[in-house]
Each structure stands twice: as structure tokens, then as C-alpha cells.
């Protein structure tokens, strides 16, 4: 039995050696080595371009929200009486709407205005000082746990340069966050089985504007 196994292994070894000597066999071997690298390269380009595209769209949404926020009145802006009783200023709703509609129009929120949770008006915000944070859920059918977060700080004080005594400009900062899911993680397994990294990145962009009113 052992002798027959050894003879079979020797025959297989000779067949492989003959195959490797042939040009066709070398081409197949080279292609089998290069294919995983090519797949990882192509998927990487596609994935990183998708992440950059989403970053640009979120940045644009934050800028549009900040432009709207700067023109809103400050008459209803006030700190909450306690952590358990946040205010919900009506002047912030146009800001949230500007951000939401920008992301919905650019395709970042696939289920925008299609489900109750991912539509306007938004749920009541959380409040810390003069910062209100709105969380909108259910905007991605593939990833139900993805949340759109819009934080609006209406009391950002920035020192004016060159003024004496020091004066401060009161600004609004709009910060928008939404997850991006990487596809590159599945491709990297072709080269390094078992390897991996955080497959989700929370893309966050901010925009600042001087308060006009």
C-alpha cells in the first residue's frame, strides 16, 4: 500500500514538473498569483472612491445646513433647564431639513422619505449647552443600525483676530455624521485569509458660519 502511494506521488510530481516546464503552465501559474492582487486592487479603487464620494456629499450637506443656520434667529436659543428637559427650537428645523434633503438628493440616504423613521420632522434632539443633536434612524435598508447624526452648535465663540480688547464672534457649527461600509474587507481575504479591519467608518464633516441674526 505504501509503495503504491509513493509511486502515485512520484507520477503526480513528474506531471507537475512537466506542466511547469511548458509555457502554458507557467502562464496559468502566473495568472493564479496575479489574480488575487488584481481583484484587491480593483475593489480597493472602487471602495476608496466610494468613501471619498460620500465624504464630499456629507461635507456639502454640512455646508448647506450651516448657511441656513447662520440666517436663523437666535430668539428661541437658550440652554435647557436640566439635562432631562432639552429644548427644541423651531429655528433649527430648517437646518436639519437642509442637511437631510441634501443627503437624500445625493443618494446617501437610500430610504429617505420612504419610511417613517427616516423622514421629517426629525425626532426631538438631545441638548448640551447650546448644542442640539438630532438622530435620524432607518435610512439604510442594508444596515438598519445606521444613524444619521446632525449636531448644531449655536454658541461657538471665536476670538476676533487683532482686536483689543478681545472680542468674540458668535458662530454656528453644523456637524454631520453617517457611516460608510467598506467592501474592501472581503477582498483582502483573498490575500490574507482571516485578516480584517473595522469594516465601518463613521464619516464626519463640519461647517462653520457667523450668526447673522
Secondary structure, DSSP 8 states (H G I E B T S, - for coil): -HHHHHHHHHHHHHHHHHHHHSHHHHHHHHHHHHHHHHHHHHHHHHHHHHHHHHHHHHHHHHHHHHHHHHTS-STT----SSTTS----GGGHHHHHHHHHHHHHTTSSTTTTTSSSSSSS----EEETTEEEEEEE---SS-TT-EEEEEEEEEEEEE-TT-SS--EEEEEEEEEEEEEE-SHHHHHTTTSTT-----EEEEEEEEEEE---
